């Protein structure tokens, strides 16, 4: 009975940022649990590879290029899901970027464009997707699930990129409010909060060493692997979590609970 409640047979999931890393692994996990998947991201070749891997699992999948900084693109993404599959059951907003713009600059040197880009990619996109998907879920008259992806940087100082941390904190707060707003329609909204997780296997011995070194800050003794977010996504998308909404699930090897996070200074450790 428990394992049956984790199945997603007959469900349709939309996953943004599905072309690589965490989004790709969560999309594959949803498919392994039985869902058909709409894979979205800005890079067509990457999401097509994810869609092909899902089809190899025996599930249906389409790749929809989308720049989720645009509300129109998010609405078009939901329409594409409805056109292909006639319904939408799970909206997993994973698209985000933390290291490309506005990294490691003095506060007064952070320009408006970099600030807005961090907010739009990491926060506005989740709002646009939730708005479009929830409307479709209500109109189709059956329960749905929205899963947002935040970051542990939302829960502590993140001096390397203030815009990223602020946006991800907004995702957590927005998740709670959306859960309250949408509960009466049978739509549950939860949030995954990853810590240090490798987007892919290290390509060089130097990168492997860097990942191993970063793991020493974490009680688990290592950083996470992208596939480890998949089972959590399946749980939150499934009937196994039917009494869970408005919550944030931290998956970080104990980092926030008892680890030391590199934040740009060397802490004194007795």
TAFENZI-V429149 format. One line per field, one symbol per residue. phi: phi as a letter, one per 20 degrees, with the letter a starting at -180 (. if undefined). psi: psi as a letter, one per 30 degrees, with the letter a starting at -180 (. if undefined). burial: + if it has 24 or more other ideal C-beta (glycine too) atoms within 12 Angstrom, else -. A space follows every 50 residues. Layout:
phi=???
psi=???
burial=???
This chain:
phi=.ffffefcgnedddcemeealfffffffffffeoeecdecaedgffffff ffffffendebcdcfbeffdfffffffffffffedmbbdcddedgabdde cmeldfgfefeffffffffffedgfffgfffffffffffembfbcdcddd afffdbfcffbfffffffffffffgffggffdgfemdecccecfefcffb ffecgfffffffffffedgfnaefdgfffggfffgfedffdfddbmddde cbmngffbeddfcobefede
psi=eeeeffkgkflkkkklhgflbeeeeeeeeeefffkkkjkklfjeeefeee eeeeeffglkklkjkkjgfkeeeeeeeeeeeeeefflkfkjjjfklkfge kgkhlleffjleeeeeeeeeefeeeeeeeeeeeeeeeeefhlllkkklkb kfffglkifejeeeeeeeeeeeeeeeeeeeefefggkkklkkjlbjkkfl kkfleeeeeeeeeefffkefglllkefffeeeeeefflffhfgjlglkjk jgggefeglkkjggljlkk.
burial=-----+-+--+++++++++++++++++++++++++++++++++--++--+ ++++----+++++++++++---++++++++++--+-++++++++++++-- ++-------+---++-+++++++++++++++++++++-----++++++++ ++++++-+-++++++++++++++++--++--+--+-+++++++++++++- ----------+--++-++-+-++++++++++++++++++++--+++++++ +++-++--+-++--------
